Amino acid sequence: MQWTKLSVLTNNESQDAIVNILMDFGSLGVEVEEQNNEIVITSYFPEDFNINDQIPLIQNRVEKLNEYGLNPGKGKVASKELSDNNWSKEWEKYYHATRITKYLTISPVWEKYKKSFEQEMVIKLNPQKAFGTGVHPTTKLCMQAMEIYLRENQSILDVGTGSGVLSIAAKLLGADSVKAYDYDDNAIDSAKVNIELNGYKNEISVSKNSLLDGLKEKSDVILANMLPEAVLPLIPQAKETLYAGGFIIISGIINEKLDITLQTLQSNDFILDQVMTLGDWRGIVAHLKGEGE
């Protein structure tokens, strides 16, 4: 398979905004590298994304950041075609083990990582399909919230699973039933690889589905690391899919979309528990009203 390496040259001021732009165009994982006081943000897209056709649109979005009071620096968008082998070598240059929360660490499959303390839990990932390395701020926010709010033996629905990292983290944190869903076939393949890599092939189910369409089962927790455009229609579905008192953990929200997301939660009988912040990104924890609330 051919891959396209897409890089944007920018600065610290516009880093989060440009990551958001790349996510809008389908990126689920980025590398951020500092070079000569500038920031290079890189993502990889499989050939069926036809990302080269979108470069003029991406360049236009980057240049328009000035209209929002952000200086994108050079703001140059560049691309390079890579084979499977070269793409793997590129990942291995930049992707290393990273502590995500107090107890959860993500390590690429090619790196031999030793726990730094007994309670540390290590998730092995192979980013073979470019569906995220697990170290993006939106994933960090989700996993930090999971470490705080998840309890043993809960049932979990992971919507838009991508690399499967949140489902794996849920099992490590003591979840009972974990079911992962995504609408993209490449994401499903990637999640299955990573889930098996971590020893949960028979304990986490992975299925193709759009949001929670057609799902009738109730769960204790819903995980949703996705853009607001997908989160907003998910919230009414979550109301019908959670037990009373059940939690929804949302990430991928930029500050400009926070208010509409909170309003949608409130109008669907959710009570806000916490808003978490990491750079320009927001994570939300809310629970469905229980009896007497």
C-alpha positions as MATLAB code, in Angstrom:
seq = 'MQWTKLSVLTNNESQDAIVNILMDFGSLGVEVEEQNNEIVITSYFPEDFNINDQIPLIQNRVEKLNEYGLNPGKGKVASKELSDNNWSKEWEKYYHATRITKYLTISPVWEKYKKSFEQEMVIKLNPQKAFGTGVHPTTKLCMQAMEIYLRENQSILDVGTGSGVLSIAAKLLGADSVKAYDYDDNAIDSAKVNIELNGYKNEISVSKNSLLDGLKEKSDVILANMLPEAVLPLIPQAKETLYAGGFIIISGIINEKLDITLQTLQSNDFILDQVMTLGDWRGIVAHLKGEGE';
ca = [
       0.000    0.000    0.000;
       1.101    3.566   -0.690;
       0.869    6.210    2.027;
       1.011    9.991    1.924;
       3.055   11.798    4.536;
       1.453   15.208    5.073;
       3.452   17.820    7.001;
       2.616   21.355    8.106;
       5.340   23.796    9.155;
       4.048   26.118   11.880;
       4.726   27.355   15.429;
       3.571   26.713   19.008;
       0.820   29.324   18.762;
      -1.079   27.497   16.015;
      -0.087   23.915   16.820;
      -3.406   22.773   18.317;
      -5.465   24.552   15.657;
      -3.548   22.823   12.851;
      -3.912   19.427   14.538;
      -7.651   20.097   14.583;
      -7.592   20.937   10.862;
      -5.822   17.662   10.079;
      -8.376   15.760   12.158;
     -11.153   17.406   10.158;
      -9.588   15.878    7.036;
      -9.439   12.395    8.538;
      -6.216   12.271   10.544;
      -6.429   10.218   13.734;
      -2.801   10.503   14.765;
      -0.033   13.060   14.417;
       3.659   13.509   15.122;
       4.845   16.862   16.497;
       8.518   17.719   16.164;
      10.446   20.904   16.935;
      12.983   21.931   14.296;
      14.980   25.181   14.447;
      12.394   26.919   16.672;
       9.564   25.832   14.392;
       6.989   23.066   14.748;
       6.460   20.347   12.139;
       3.126   18.524   12.443;
       2.965   15.294   10.442;
       0.235   12.787    9.744;
      -0.037    9.747    7.474;
      -2.935    8.931    5.170;
      -3.553    5.694    3.236;
      -3.939    6.004   -0.524;
      -7.726    5.561   -0.464;
      -8.034    8.868    1.444;
      -6.910   10.760   -1.715;
      -5.450   13.356    0.632;
      -3.370   15.017   -2.120;
      -6.592   16.293   -3.663;
      -7.374   17.997   -0.345;
      -4.053   19.815    0.101;
      -5.279   23.137   -1.397;
      -8.217   23.079    1.032;
      -5.931   22.288    3.984;
      -3.539   25.082    2.942;
      -6.452   27.503    2.749;
      -7.652   26.549    6.246;
      -4.143   27.045    7.645;
      -3.786   30.477    6.027;
      -7.193   31.549    7.357;
      -6.022   31.062   10.951;
      -4.921   34.706   10.784;
      -8.595   35.654   10.647;
      -9.041   34.058   14.083;
      -6.114   35.918   15.613;
      -3.649   33.034   15.243;
      -0.325   33.380   13.467;
       0.373   30.078   11.656;
       4.013   30.995   11.038;
       5.166   29.725    7.657;
       2.037   27.588    7.493;
       3.462   25.518    4.646;
       1.672   22.251    3.769;
       3.795   19.614    2.034;
       3.298   15.960    1.095;
       5.475   12.960    0.300;
       4.526    9.530   -1.017;
       5.714    6.529    1.014;
       5.601    2.763    0.614;
       4.498    0.537    3.495;
       8.118   -0.126    4.450;
       9.174    3.533    4.404;
       6.052    4.539    6.297;
       6.887    2.086    9.084;
      10.421    3.449    9.328;
       9.067    7.012    9.607;
       6.830    6.026   12.549;
       9.687    4.285   14.327;
      11.779    7.482   14.269;
       9.293    9.507   16.269;
       6.949    7.199   18.157;
       8.219    6.115   21.585;
       6.728    4.947   24.886;
       4.732    7.714   26.585;
       3.158    7.920   30.039;
      -0.448    9.017   29.484;
      -1.890    8.965   33.017;
      -0.644    8.069   36.475;
      -0.936    4.347   35.721;
      -1.313    4.012   31.929;
       1.593    4.055   29.480;
       1.457    3.518   25.715;
       4.400    1.883   23.971;
       4.897    1.029   20.281;
       5.186   -2.666   19.599;
       8.782   -2.360   18.359;
      10.049   -0.774   21.601;
      11.038   -2.927   24.584;
       9.594   -0.965   27.476;
      10.046   -1.922   31.132;
       7.575   -0.808   33.781;
       8.876    1.932   36.039;
       6.699    0.781   38.968;
       4.647   -2.295   39.783;
       1.177   -0.773   39.232;
       2.002    0.713   35.832;
      -0.121   -0.687   32.986;
       1.419   -0.763   29.513;
      -0.609   -0.730   26.291;
       1.229   -1.967   23.220;
       0.189   -0.349   19.933;
       1.078   -0.950   16.316;
       0.032    2.117   14.266;
      -0.009    0.090   11.069;
      -3.157    1.689    9.715;
      -2.498    5.294   10.840;
      -5.450    5.257   13.222;
      -3.704    6.979   16.065;
      -0.765    6.410   18.370;
      -2.735    7.015   21.553;
      -0.642   10.033   22.519;
      -2.857   12.719   20.969;
      -4.265   15.207   23.542;
      -7.846   14.049   22.914;
      -6.894   10.457   23.738;
      -4.972   11.580   26.816;
      -8.042   13.446   28.092;
     -10.221   10.364   27.608;
      -7.794    8.062   29.385;
      -7.289   10.497   32.270;
     -11.062   10.657   32.747;
     -11.331    6.874   32.516;
      -8.745    6.447   35.268;
     -10.829    8.709   37.523;
     -14.364    7.525   36.751;
     -14.239    3.882   35.663;
     -14.994    1.175   38.192;
     -14.412   -2.575   38.067;
     -16.889   -4.853   36.296;
     -18.590   -2.109   34.289;
     -19.894   -2.530   30.737;
     -18.276   -0.209   28.202;
     -19.182    0.933   24.687;
     -16.257    2.506   22.799;
     -17.723    4.505   19.901;
     -15.349    5.433   17.077;
     -12.675    3.160   18.484;
      -9.949    3.953   15.913;
      -6.821    2.169   17.152;
      -8.764    0.419   19.941;
      -6.615    2.051   22.619;
      -9.532    3.157   24.815;
     -11.066   -0.319   24.798;
      -7.735   -1.807   25.852;
      -7.367    0.801   28.600;
     -10.884   -0.004   29.821;
      -9.995   -3.680   30.261;
      -6.788   -2.809   32.079;
      -8.807   -0.591   34.410;
     -11.086   -3.499   35.311;
     -14.030   -3.275   32.903;
     -16.084   -6.408   32.370;
     -17.814   -6.187   28.991;
     -16.116   -3.975   26.367;
     -17.567   -3.519   22.888;
     -15.831   -1.327   20.304;
     -17.457    0.183   17.226;
     -16.258    2.101   14.180;
     -17.658    2.784   10.716;
     -14.279    2.570    8.973;
     -12.978   -0.840    7.869;
      -9.336    0.221    8.285;
     -10.030    1.334   11.854;
     -11.685   -1.988   12.633;
      -8.672   -3.871   11.262;
      -6.301   -1.665   13.275;
      -8.294   -2.085   16.493;
      -8.370   -5.860   16.110;
      -4.594   -6.003   15.655;
      -3.950   -3.893   18.752;
      -6.514   -5.703   20.874;
      -4.958   -9.061   20.035;
      -1.487   -7.603   20.645;
      -2.560   -6.820   24.219;
      -4.126  -10.231   24.848;
      -7.803   -9.247   24.658;
      -8.843  -10.892   21.401;
     -11.566  -12.902   23.130;
     -12.574  -10.218   25.623;
     -13.190   -7.140   23.461;
     -15.582   -7.350   20.528;
     -15.014   -5.055   17.542;
     -17.860   -4.375   15.111;
     -18.710   -2.041   12.255;
     -21.357    0.511   13.160;
     -22.154    4.185   12.735;
     -22.242    5.795   16.195;
     -24.839    3.864   18.246;
     -27.274    3.277   15.382;
     -29.504    0.292   16.052;
     -27.905   -0.653   19.381;
     -30.435   -1.500   22.090;
     -28.229   -2.870   24.876;
     -27.648   -0.766   27.971;
     -24.168    0.011   29.260;
     -22.525    1.678   32.248;
     -20.105    3.893   30.301;
     -19.846    5.249   26.766;
     -16.470    6.431   25.455;
     -16.491    8.899   22.549;
     -13.225   10.378   21.316;
     -14.388   12.136   18.162;
     -15.128   15.503   16.604;
     -18.169   17.548   17.737;
     -19.921   16.883   14.425;
     -20.162   13.223   15.461;
     -20.590   13.776   19.210;
     -23.706   15.943   18.960;
     -25.871   13.292   17.214;
     -24.378   10.637   19.504;
     -25.631   12.271   22.704;
     -29.383   11.556   22.182;
     -28.445    7.961   21.323;
     -26.372    7.733   24.504;
     -29.403    8.787   26.531;
     -31.204    5.666   25.304;
     -28.203    3.371   25.670;
     -26.910    4.185   29.163;
     -28.266    2.946   32.453;
     -29.562    5.718   34.724;
     -26.513    7.198   36.395;
     -24.248    5.890   33.642;
     -21.374    8.011   32.365;
     -20.426    9.380   28.974;
     -16.787   10.394   28.529;
     -16.311   12.705   25.556;
     -13.125   14.069   24.013;
     -12.123   15.734   20.747;
     -13.959   18.962   21.597;
     -12.335   22.279   20.703;
     -13.133   25.202   22.991;
     -15.380   26.861   20.403;
     -17.669   23.801   20.423;
     -17.750   23.338   24.192;
     -20.921   25.346   24.877;
     -23.044   23.623   22.223;
     -21.839   20.227   23.437;
     -22.722   21.048   27.064;
     -26.122   22.398   25.983;
     -26.855   19.215   24.039;
     -25.921   17.106   27.058;
     -28.174   19.131   29.342;
     -31.128   18.958   26.953;
     -30.784   15.162   26.935;
     -30.915   14.736   30.735;
     -27.173   14.571   31.373;
     -25.591   16.180   34.423;
     -22.110   17.611   33.974;
     -19.444   16.136   36.244;
     -16.226   17.620   34.872;
     -14.677   19.550   31.995;
     -11.005   18.702   31.458;
      -8.532   20.832   29.498;
      -5.362   20.016   27.588;
      -4.153   22.803   25.303;
      -7.049   23.834   23.052;
      -8.862   20.526   23.587;
     -11.661   19.769   26.042;
     -12.788   16.509   27.596;
     -16.225   16.152   29.168;
     -17.548   13.732   31.772;
     -21.302   13.670   32.382;
     -23.791   11.183   33.774;
     -27.391   10.409   32.861;
     -29.848   11.599   35.481;
     -30.808    8.994   38.000;
     -33.998    8.761   40.018;
     -34.457   11.837   42.174;
     -31.858   13.997   40.406;
];
